């Protein structure tokens, strides 16, 4: 009787696992695009921006945005840090 119960439960588990769709994080994340002066930007909605450190030098930054067609993009660019003073 126990063997029959184990067999029934294992087949139920196998069926439940077969319904799961494997997801690959690399396929879900868009490729990181490097910004240049000739990069055409089509920004409809900014999703997130990296925090700019308090240093007085050029630092890398990242912005995640959706374009006008709903496609998600990740843009890497350079920006001057927030740690410079003018006085």
FISE-579718 format. One record per residue (C-alpha): residue number from 1; x, y, z. Coordinates in Angstrom, 1 decimal. Layout:
REM FISE-579718
+-----+--------+--------+--------+
: seq :      x :      y :      z :
+-----+--------+--------+--------+
: NUM :      X :      Y :      Z :
...
+-----+--------+--------+--------+
//
This chain:
REM FISE-579718
+-----+--------+--------+--------+
: seq :      x :      y :      z :
+-----+--------+--------+--------+
:   1 :    0.0 :    0.0 :    0.0 :
:   2 :    2.8 :    2.4 :    0.9 :
:   3 :    4.5 :    1.6 :   -2.4 :
:   4 :    1.3 :    2.5 :   -4.3 :
:   5 :    1.0 :    5.8 :   -2.4 :
:   6 :    4.7 :    6.7 :   -3.1 :
:   7 :    4.2 :    5.9 :   -6.8 :
:   8 :    1.1 :    8.1 :   -7.0 :
:   9 :    2.7 :   11.0 :   -5.2 :
:  10 :    5.9 :   10.8 :   -7.3 :
:  11 :    3.9 :   10.8 :  -10.5 :
:  12 :    1.9 :   13.8 :   -9.2 :
:  13 :    5.2 :   15.6 :   -8.5 :
:  14 :    6.6 :   14.8 :  -11.9 :
:  15 :    3.5 :   16.2 :  -13.5 :
:  16 :    3.7 :   19.4 :  -11.5 :
:  17 :    7.4 :   19.9 :  -12.3 :
:  18 :    6.7 :   19.3 :  -16.0 :
:  19 :    4.3 :   22.2 :  -16.0 :
:  20 :    7.0 :   24.6 :  -14.8 :
:  21 :    8.6 :   26.7 :  -17.6 :
:  22 :   12.3 :   27.0 :  -17.1 :
:  23 :   13.4 :   30.6 :  -17.2 :
:  24 :   16.8 :   31.9 :  -18.1 :
:  25 :   17.7 :   35.2 :  -16.5 :
:  26 :   20.2 :   36.0 :  -19.3 :
:  27 :   17.4 :   35.8 :  -21.9 :
:  28 :   15.1 :   38.1 :  -19.9 :
:  29 :   17.7 :   40.8 :  -19.4 :
:  30 :   18.5 :   43.0 :  -22.4 :
:  31 :   22.1 :   43.5 :  -23.4 :
:  32 :   23.9 :   46.5 :  -22.0 :
:  33 :   24.3 :   49.2 :  -24.6 :
:  34 :   27.3 :   51.6 :  -24.4 :
:  35 :   26.4 :   55.2 :  -25.0 :
:  36 :   28.3 :   57.2 :  -27.6 :
:  37 :   27.6 :   60.6 :  -29.2 :
:  38 :   26.0 :   58.9 :  -32.1 :
:  39 :   23.6 :   56.7 :  -30.0 :
:  40 :   20.0 :   57.3 :  -30.9 :
:  41 :   17.9 :   57.4 :  -27.7 :
:  42 :   14.2 :   56.6 :  -27.8 :
:  43 :   13.3 :   57.0 :  -24.1 :
:  44 :    9.6 :   56.7 :  -23.3 :
:  45 :    9.9 :   55.8 :  -19.6 :
:  46 :   12.9 :   55.7 :  -17.3 :
:  47 :   12.7 :   52.6 :  -15.1 :
:  48 :   15.8 :   53.2 :  -12.9 :
:  49 :   19.1 :   55.0 :  -12.8 :
:  50 :   22.2 :   54.2 :  -10.9 :
:  51 :   23.3 :   56.4 :   -8.0 :
:  52 :   26.1 :   58.8 :   -8.8 :
:  53 :   28.9 :   58.6 :   -6.2 :
:  54 :   30.3 :   61.7 :   -4.4 :
:  55 :   33.7 :   61.7 :   -6.1 :
:  56 :   35.3 :   64.4 :   -8.3 :
:  57 :   36.0 :   62.2 :  -11.4 :
:  58 :   34.2 :   60.6 :  -14.3 :
:  59 :   32.3 :   57.5 :  -13.2 :
:  60 :   30.2 :   54.9 :  -15.0 :
:  61 :   26.5 :   55.1 :  -14.7 :
:  62 :   23.6 :   52.9 :  -15.8 :
:  63 :   20.0 :   53.7 :  -16.8 :
:  64 :   17.2 :   51.2 :  -17.5 :
:  65 :   14.4 :   52.5 :  -19.7 :
:  66 :   11.6 :   51.5 :  -22.0 :
:  67 :   11.5 :   52.8 :  -25.5 :
:  68 :    8.3 :   54.0 :  -27.4 :
:  69 :    7.7 :   50.4 :  -28.6 :
:  70 :    7.8 :   49.0 :  -25.0 :
:  71 :   11.2 :   47.4 :  -25.4 :
:  72 :   13.4 :   47.4 :  -22.3 :
:  73 :   17.0 :   48.8 :  -22.6 :
:  74 :   20.0 :   49.1 :  -20.3 :
:  75 :   22.3 :   52.0 :  -21.2 :
:  76 :   25.8 :   52.4 :  -19.7 :
:  77 :   27.3 :   55.9 :  -19.9 :
:  78 :   29.9 :   58.1 :  -18.2 :
:  79 :   29.1 :   61.0 :  -15.9 :
:  80 :   31.0 :   63.4 :  -13.7 :
:  81 :   30.7 :   62.4 :  -10.0 :
:  82 :   28.8 :   64.6 :   -7.5 :
:  83 :   31.8 :   65.3 :   -5.3 :
:  84 :   33.3 :   68.3 :   -7.1 :
:  85 :   33.1 :   71.8 :   -5.7 :
:  86 :   33.4 :   75.0 :   -7.6 :
:  87 :   34.9 :   77.1 :   -4.9 :
+-----+--------+--------+--------+
//
